[in-house]
Amino acid sequence: MKIVGIRAFGGPEVLEVLDVPEPHAGPGEVRIRVHAAAVSPTDTVLRSGAQDMGGQEPPYIPGMDAAGAVDEVGEGAGWRIGDEVMALALPRASRRGAYAEYLVAPSDSIARIPAGVGLEAAATLPMNGLTAVQTLEKLDLAEGSVLAITGAAGTLGNYLIQLAKEAGLTVVADASPRDAEVVTALGADHVVERGDDVADRIRELFPDGVDAVADAAVMNELAAAAVRDGGGFATVRGWDGDPGRGITVHPIRVAEEHSSGVKLDRLRALAEADLLSLRIADVLPAERAADAHRRLEAGGLRGRIVLTF
């Protein structure tokens, strides 16, 4: 099968189109003929060599979001050939990254794509959608609580805003002036200008601090300063700092959601109900993966670049 792989870590130029043996579905698994794979910051972390690959040998296959059609069903898997599905992929697990023509996945890790949504758009949902779900589950905020979200104009921020509003939370979101209108349209109740002083801007609105911060922008202690005493702070990149003041730091690890097909199906339903917005920045053939990584790392994208196979 064709993959976009990495034989040596480095910049975008190390991404290569390679041929490797195709995998097959075992018991309880399906094989997906991947049509679309979203490109995310996590992929650039893997490519750079900053992620532990768990003893794997190259070539490594990036990508945590895939959408395509089931083309092989293992015993007891419960899906049908031709079902259009989306999946959370785990590149660290047996070379099962999404930048590939075929992805083998446990049957409980996938869900149907939202009706009326193409495979390219569906590929933007699994990883960031499930990250947002886990974030809200771990923060466990009561209806009416105040949640601040950094990186609110990005894909994770997009889903955090919309899921938080669906849960009855008050949302404070950061944004640049050019993104303020977009973030407001997603449902944010208050928008503050992004920057290193974002905690000060949030506390102008809530002097005692907010109940929790979801730190999608990876600002760490700069964002934690906005949390009230005894509140919660969700970190998506494993920050191990201690903000003090009785604040609980919640590490968010989306790999824990690999068997969360039920949660992914709920995200499907929300997308079908127009309660989640799936945003695409561009669609490129897999052969242009290096260009996609360069554009992502240059910043300013709103929505995901999607690679097609």
C-alpha positions, 0 to 999 in steps of 0.5 A: 500500500501507499503511505506517507512515511518518515524514515528519518526525523526532521523537517517537512522534507522527510515525508516520503511516499513509500510502498509497504505491505498492506495490513489485514483485519484480524478478529474484532477489527476492520480495515478501512480504505482511507480516502482522507487523513487530516493534518494536525500539529500532533503529526508535526511533533511525530515528524520532528522526532519529539514523540516516543515511538515505542520501539517501532522501526521506521518508516513511521506513519503519522496521522491520527484522523482518518475517514474512508470505507470499510473494505475488510471485516474481521470475525465478530467486527460487526461492520459491513464492507462499504460502510463509510466511517471515521476513525481515531488512528494511533501512529504509535500502535503497530504503525497504524497512522492515518497517512496510508491507503489502508488503516486497520482499526478495532471495531469499537474505535470507529463511527459512521461519518455524519450524514451529508458530510463528505469524507474530507470533512469527516476526517477532521473530527475524530482526534480533536473531537474526542480530545474536546470530549475528554477535556470536558469530562475530566474538568467535570464542570456543572452547568452554568460554570465558566470555561476559558479556552485558549487557542479558540480559533483552532480546530480543537478550540472550535469543538471545545466551544461548541461542546461546552455550549451544548453542555450549558457552560459560559465560554470565554475564548481568546482570539486575534482581531481577525478571528473574533467574529469566527469565535463568536459565531461558534458560540463564545459568550466573551472574546478576549484578545489572545496573547501572553497576557490573556489571563489578565484579560480574562480576569478583567471579566471574571476578577476571581478567575474562571472555573477552568481553562482548556489550554488548547494553545499550550500556554501553560502557566500563562493560561493557568493564572486565569483559573480561580482558586480550586479550579481546573486546568486541562493541558493537552501537551503534558504540562507538569507544572504546578499552578498552586492555589488548589488548582487541579491539572488534568492531563488530556491524552486522546490515545485513551479514547481509541476504543471510544466509538460510542463517543465518536458516534455522539460527535457524529450526531452533533455534527448532523444536528449542526451543533459541531462545525467541521472546517477544512482549510484545504484538500491536497493529494497525499503526495503534497504532505510536506507542503501541508506540514509547511503551511501548518507550521507557518500558522494562521490556518483555520480548519484542517488541511486534509490529505487524500489517498 
